[in-house]
Structure formats: structure tokens, C-alpha cells
């Protein structure tokens, strides 16, 4: 078969592979729990503390 045919086949394979990679990346991020910006949690025990106090207590 001609080179043009193999180019079309290679392009279609690349498109399908890209599609599956995108789906995999999207669903791998969906499985992780959402996190607040800066890595801070909204738990009641840490909500009112300043980050510096929380770090100092964890390091002690």
C-alpha cells in the first residue's frame, strides 16, 4: 500500500491513543479528593489555627 495510506493509519492511531491518554488523565484527577489551595484543610481542629502554629506543633 502507499505511503499516504500508512500516514493516515498512523494519524488515526495517534488520535485514538491521545484520546485514551486524555481520558485516563481526567479520571485519575477525579479520584483524588479535592484539596484547598495551599494544601490547607478545612477540618475543625485546624481551621482556626495559623499555619505557623500548626507547623510548630507538628514538628515538636
C-alpha positions in Angstrom: 0.0 0.0 0.0 1.1 3.6 -0.5 2.8 5.8 2.0 -0.2 8.1 2.1 -2.3 5.2 3.4 0.2 4.4 6.2 0.3 8.1 7.1 -3.5 8.2 7.5 -3.4 5.0 9.6 -0.6 6.3 11.8 -2.5 9.6 12.3 -5.7 7.8 13.3 -3.8 5.6 15.7 -2.2 8.7 17.3 -5.6 10.3 17.6 -7.1 7.3 19.4 -4.0 7.0 21.7 -4.3 10.7 22.6 -8.0 10.3 23.4 -7.3 7.4 25.8 -4.5 9.2 27.5 -6.7 12.3 28.0 -9.5 10.1 29.4 -7.0 8.4 31.8 -5.6 11.7 33.0 -9.1 13.2 33.6 -10.3 10.2 35.6 -7.1 9.9 37.6 -7.6 13.5 38.8 -11.3 12.8 39.6 -10.4 10.0 42.0 -8.3 12.3 44.3 -10.2 14.2 47.0 -10.4 17.9 46.3 -7.8 20.0 48.2 -8.0 23.6 49.2 -5.4 26.0 47.7 -2.1 25.9 49.6 -2.7 22.4 51.0 -4.8 23.6 53.9 -7.6 21.5 55.2 -11.0 22.6 56.5 -11.0 20.3 59.5 -12.4 21.8 62.7 -9.3 21.2 64.7 -7.1 23.1 62.3 -9.5 25.7 60.8 -8.8 28.4 63.4 -5.0 27.9 63.7 -2.4 29.9 61.8 -0.2 27.7 59.5 2.9 28.7 61.6 1.3 27.4 64.8 0.2 24.2 63.2 3.7 23.6 61.7 5.4 24.3 65.1 3.1 21.8 66.9 3.7 19.1 64.3 7.5 19.5 64.5 7.6 19.3 68.3 
